């Protein structure tokens, strides 16, 4: 049920606003405060979905309340109430983060529309936070080994910067988890993280995919289309398997990194972009450079920070934690109670040669949960986890 606070020093205006909102929707819970100080105390001690706040008030005016709320609970939409002489101030409050303003005496339709829109925005903010938590959990880095803790420390130091990062490591080790952590902990987290698997896109289409194209640029270009770099503007682009990118596409990526400018395929017009680039590869790029398949200048542009993700065989102490994580995750996906693994089963799994790394371990855990007993035993592992 939406909870609305009205901060207004004129009792008559408070009564009118409360009456309008209560009659409009009986699910609204409306509370009142007679000045800015009282209103701010209520906001500190309770949760509100919307605040209607007068600008001219004794003790603490509406602008001061707005500035304070934006520091302690920035997600609450604030609608300012302005008298005729406060119009310029009301407009300035929008720059300070107010959702909107309404004039006295309040127009019924304008008031109700503003309230609905503000509550809709609050709901979207809440849903977005929930979604981001779910996404964040999906990309959680599991492990306490020295190698993983070292990576976590680098992420903490690097995430808040715009430094480019090159992530290396074998397939299935979780390089994409590092990319997601870098983005989610950065100041760009409110903007998109756009992922591009360079190995999965045909070489003749990679430039169009990254930079977009204009109508008629090639046979199937029936309309203008923005590329991944434009989609990632103000956010992060994750170029996975960048070692598989064609040399011509590498040249254009290099220009984008040098000048923050891209050009759609078939176009003459340059487009300015503000994008942080994180790249990953399972290849030895220095060897690729020696053999003429990767540009050395692009390598040095990308590898400002190098993060090497270890193979699972090099972090076996993390296997029990990973088993527990995947067991709970798989049980949640299937709506089941998580199964337990015996000590002997865990010890045996720690000894396996995990050539497919974490991706292989996850598949084996799911197979054991489906085919094994109520407690996964050493016998289950021998039967169902063998290569």
C-alpha positions in Angstrom: 0.0 0.0 0.0 1.5 3.3 -1.0 2.5 5.5 1.9 2.5 9.3 1.3 3.7 12.1 3.6 2.4 15.7 3.3 4.7 18.3 4.7 2.8 21.6 4.8 2.6 24.3 7.5 -1.0 25.4 6.5 -3.5 23.1 8.1 -6.2 23.9 5.5 -3.9 22.8 2.6 -2.9 19.6 4.4 -6.6 18.7 4.9 -7.4 19.4 1.3 -4.5 17.3 0.0 -5.3 14.5 2.4 -8.9 14.5 1.4 -8.1 14.5 -2.3 -5.6 11.6 -2.1 -7.8 9.5 0.3 -10.9 9.9 -1.9 -8.9 9.1 -5.1 -7.5 5.8 -3.8 -8.5 4.2 -0.5 -5.3 2.1 -0.6 -3.2 5.3 0.0 -2.0 5.8 3.5 -1.6 9.5 4.1 0.4 11.1 6.9 1.0 14.8 7.7 3.7 16.9 9.1 3.3 20.6 10.0 6.8 21.8 9.3 10.1 20.7 7.7 11.8 19.5 10.8 8.9 17.3 11.8 8.6 16.0 8.2 12.3 15.1 8.1 12.1 13.3 11.4 9.2 11.2 10.1 11.2 10.4 6.9 14.2 9.3 8.9 12.1 7.0 11.1 9.7 5.6 8.6 9.5 4.5 4.9 7.4 6.5 2.5 6.7 6.0 -1.2 6.1 9.7 -1.9 6.6 13.0 -0.1 4.6 16.2 -1.0 6.5 19.1 0.5 5.8 22.8 0.7 8.6 25.2 -0.1 8.0 28.1 2.3 7.8 26.8 5.9 9.1 27.9 9.3 12.0 26.2 11.0 13.1 24.3 7.9 12.0 25.2 4.3 11.2 22.7 1.6 14.6 23.1 -0.2 16.5 22.2 2.9 14.2 19.1 3.4 14.7 18.1 -0.2 18.5 18.3 0.1 18.5 16.3 3.3 16.2 13.6 1.9 18.3 13.2 -1.2 21.3 12.4 1.1 19.6 9.9 3.4 16.8 8.3 1.2 17.4 9.4 -2.4 14.9 6.8 -3.8 11.9 8.7 -2.3 10.3 10.9 -5.0 9.7 14.5 -3.7 6.9 16.6 -5.1 7.3 20.3 -4.1 4.3 22.5 -3.4 4.8 26.1 -4.5 2.9 29.3 -3.9 2.7 31.8 -6.7 5.9 33.6 -5.7 7.8 30.4 -5.3 7.6 29.3 -8.9 11.2 30.0 -9.8 12.4 28.2 -6.6 10.2 25.3 -7.5 11.8 25.0 -10.9 15.2 25.1 -9.2 14.2 22.2 -6.9 13.9 20.0 -10.0 17.7 20.5 -10.6 18.2 19.4 -7.0 16.4 16.2 -7.6 12.7 16.9 -7.0 10.3 14.7 -9.1 8.0 17.6 -9.9 6.2 20.6 -8.4 2.5 21.6 -8.1 1.2 25.1 -7.5 -1.2 26.3 -4.8 -4.2 26.0 -4.9 -3.6 22.5 -6.3 -5.3 21.6 -9.6 -7.0 18.2 -9.0 -6.0 16.5 -12.2 -2.5 17.8 -12.1 -2.1 16.7 -8.5 -3.4 13.2 -9.1 -1.4 12.6 -12.3 1.8 13.8 -10.6 1.2 11.5 -7.6 0.5 8.5 -9.9 3.6 9.1 -12.0 5.8 9.6 -8.9 4.5 6.4 -7.3 5.1 4.5 -10.6 8.7 5.8 -10.7 9.2 4.6 -7.1 7.9 1.2 -8.0 10.2 1.0 -10.9 13.2 2.0 -8.7 12.3 -0.8 -6.2 11.8 -3.4 -9.0 15.1 -2.4 -10.6 16.9 -2.8 -7.2 15.4 -6.3 -6.8 16.4 -7.2 -10.3 19.9 -5.9 -9.8 20.2 -8.0 -6.6 19.1 -11.1 -8.5 21.5 -10.4 -11.4 24.3 -9.6 -8.9 23.7 -13.0 -7.1 23.9 -14.8 -10.5 27.4 -13.3 -11.0 28.7 -13.7 -7.5 32.3 -14.8 -7.3 32.5 -17.9 -5.1 35.8 -18.8 -3.4 38.2 -17.9 -0.7 41.4 -19.2 -2.3 44.4 -16.9 -2.5 44.0 -16.5 -6.2 40.3 -15.5 -6.0 40.8 -13.2 -3.1 43.6 -11.5 -5.1 41.1 -11.0 -8.0 38.5 -9.6 -5.6 41.1 -7.1 -4.2 41.9 -5.9 -7.8 38.2 -5.5 -8.6 37.8 -3.3 -5.5 40.6 -1.1 -6.5 39.8 -0.9 -10.2 36.0 -0.9 -10.4 35.5 2.8 -9.5 37.9 3.9 -12.2 37.4 3.9 -16.0 40.6 1.9 -16.6 40.3 -0.7 -19.3 40.7 -4.3 -18.1 41.8 -7.4 -20.0 40.7 -10.7 -18.4 42.5 -13.8 -19.3 42.0 -17.5 -18.4 40.8 -20.8 -19.8 37.3 -21.4 -21.0 34.8 -22.0 -18.2 36.7 -20.3 -15.4 34.2 -17.4 -14.9 35.8 -14.5 -16.8 32.3 -13.0 -17.3 31.8 -12.9 -13.5 34.8 -10.6 -13.2 33.4 -8.3 -16.0 30.0 -8.1 -14.2 31.6 -7.4 -10.8 33.7 -4.6 -12.4 30.5 -3.0 -13.9 28.3 -3.5 -10.9 30.8 -1.9 -8.5 31.5 1.1 -10.8 29.9 4.5 -11.1 28.5 3.2 -14.5 26.3 0.6 -12.9 23.2 2.5 -13.6 23.9 2.3 -17.3 23.9 -0.9 -19.4 26.6 -3.6 -19.4 26.5 -4.8 -23.1 28.1 -8.2 -23.7 29.5 -9.2 -27.1 30.8 -12.7 -27.8 33.3 -12.0 -30.6 33.8 -15.7 -31.3 30.1 -16.2 -32.0 29.7 -13.5 -34.6 30.8 -14.1 -38.2 33.7 -12.0 -39.2 31.7 -10.2 -41.9 29.1 -9.1 -39.4 31.3 -8.2 -36.4 31.7 -4.6 -37.5 28.0 -4.1 -38.0 27.3 -5.7 -34.6 29.8 -3.5 -32.8 29.3 -0.2 -34.6 25.9 -0.4 -36.3 25.1 0.3 -39.9 23.0 2.5 -42.1 20.3 1.4 -44.5 21.7 0.0 -47.7 25.2 -0.5 -46.3 25.0 -4.2 -47.4 22.3 -6.5 -48.8 20.4 -7.2 -45.6 20.7 -3.7 -44.2 17.1 -2.7 -44.7 17.1 0.0 -42.0 19.6 2.0 -39.8 20.7 0.1 -36.8 22.7 1.1 -33.8 25.6 -1.1 -32.7 26.7 -2.4 -29.3 29.0 0.6 -28.6 26.1 3.0 -28.9 23.9 0.7 -26.7 26.7 0.8 -24.1 27.0 4.6 -24.0 27.8 5.8 -20.5 28.0 2.1 -19.5 30.4 -0.8 -20.1 30.9 -3.0 -23.1 32.3 -6.5 -22.4 34.2 -7.9 -25.5 34.4 -11.6 -24.7 36.8 -13.8 -26.7 38.4 -10.7 -28.2 41.2 -12.8 -29.6 38.8 -14.1 -32.2 38.0 -10.6 -33.6 39.0 -9.8 -37.2 41.9 -7.4 -37.9 39.6 -4.9 -39.6 37.3 -4.9 -36.6 40.3 -4.5 -34.3 41.3 -1.4 -36.2 37.9 0.2 -35.6 37.9 -0.8 -31.9 41.3 0.8 -31.6 39.9 4.1 -33.0 37.0 3.9 -30.6 39.3 3.5 -27.7 41.7 6.3 -28.8 39.1 8.9 -29.8 35.8 7.8 -28.2 34.3 7.9 -31.7 32.7 5.2 -33.8 31.3 5.2 -37.3 28.4 3.0 -38.5 29.1 0.7 -41.4 28.3 2.6 -44.6 28.1 6.0 -42.9 30.3 9.1 -43.0 29.1 10.6 -39.8 31.1 10.1 -36.6 29.2 9.3 -33.4 30.8 10.1 -30.0 30.5 7.5 -27.3 31.4 7.3 -23.6 32.1 3.6 -23.0 34.3 1.6 -20.6 35.8 -1.4 -22.4 36.4 -4.7 -20.6 37.7 -7.5 -22.7 38.4 -11.2 -22.1 40.1 -14.0 -24.0 41.3 -17.6 -23.5 44.1 -17.1 -26.0 47.7 -16.0 -25.5 47.4 -12.6 -27.1 51.2 -12.0 -27.1 51.5 -15.2 -29.2 48.7 -14.0 -31.4 50.6 -10.7 -31.9 53.8 -12.5 -32.9 51.8 -14.5 -35.5 50.1 -11.4 -36.9 46.6 -12.2 -35.8 46.2 -9.5 -33.1 47.2 -5.8 -33.1 49.9 -5.0 -30.6 48.7 -1.4 -30.3 45.2 -2.6 -29.4 46.6 -5.1 -26.9 48.3 -2.2 -25.0 45.1 -0.1 -25.1 43.1 -3.0 -23.6 45.6 -4.3 -21.1 45.8 -1.3 -18.8 44.8 -3.7 -16.0 45.4 -7.5 -16.4 43.3 -10.0 -14.4 44.2 -13.7 -14.8 41.4 -16.0 -13.7 42.9 -19.4 -12.6 41.8 -22.8 -13.8 39.7 -24.8 -11.3 42.5 -27.3 -10.9 44.6 -24.4 -9.5 42.0 -23.5 -6.8 40.8 -26.9 -5.6 40.2 -25.5 -2.0 37.3 -23.6 -3.5 35.5 -26.7 -4.7 33.5 -27.4 -1.5 32.2 -23.8 -1.5 31.3 -24.1 -5.2 29.6 -27.4 -4.6 27.4 -25.8 -1.9 26.7 -22.8 -4.1 25.6 -24.9 -7.1 23.6 -27.3 -4.9 21.5 -24.4 -3.5 21.2 -22.7 -6.8 20.0 -25.9 -8.6 17.6 -26.8 -5.8 16.1 -23.3 -6.0 15.7 -23.6 -9.8 14.0 -26.9 -9.5 12.0 -26.0 -6.4 13.6 -28.8 -4.3 15.3 -29.0 -1.0 19.1 -28.9 -1.4 20.8 -32.3 -1.2 23.9 -32.9 1.0 27.2 -34.2 -0.2 29.1 -36.6 2.0 32.7 -35.7 3.0 34.0 -38.6 0.9 32.1 -37.4 -2.1 33.5 -33.9 -1.8 37.0 -35.2 -1.2 36.7 -37.3 -4.4 35.4 -34.3 -6.5 38.4 -32.3 -5.3 40.7 -34.9 -6.8 39.1 -34.8 -10.3 40.9 -33.2 -13.3 38.5 -30.3 -14.1 39.6 -29.6 -17.7 36.2 -27.9 -18.3 36.7 -25.8 -15.1 33.7 -24.3 -13.2 31.3 -24.9 -16.1 32.1 -28.6 -16.0 31.8 -28.7 -12.2 28.4 -27.1 -12.4 27.2 -29.7 -14.9 28.5 -32.6 -12.8 26.8 -31.3 -9.6 23.5 -31.1 -11.5 23.9 -34.6 -12.8 24.7 -35.9 -9.3 21.6 -34.1 -7.8 19.3 -35.6 -10.4 20.8 -39.2 -10.4 22.3 -39.5 -7.0 20.7 -40.6 -3.6 19.3 -38.3 -0.9 22.8 -37.7 0.2 25.4 -37.7 -2.6 27.9 -40.4 -1.8 31.3 -41.4 -3.0 29.6 -44.2 -4.9 27.4 -41.7 -6.7 30.4 -39.7 -7.7 32.1 -42.8 -9.1 29.0 -43.8 -11.0 27.8 -40.4 -12.4 30.7 -38.0 -12.3 33.2 -40.1 -14.2 34.5 -38.7 -17.5 
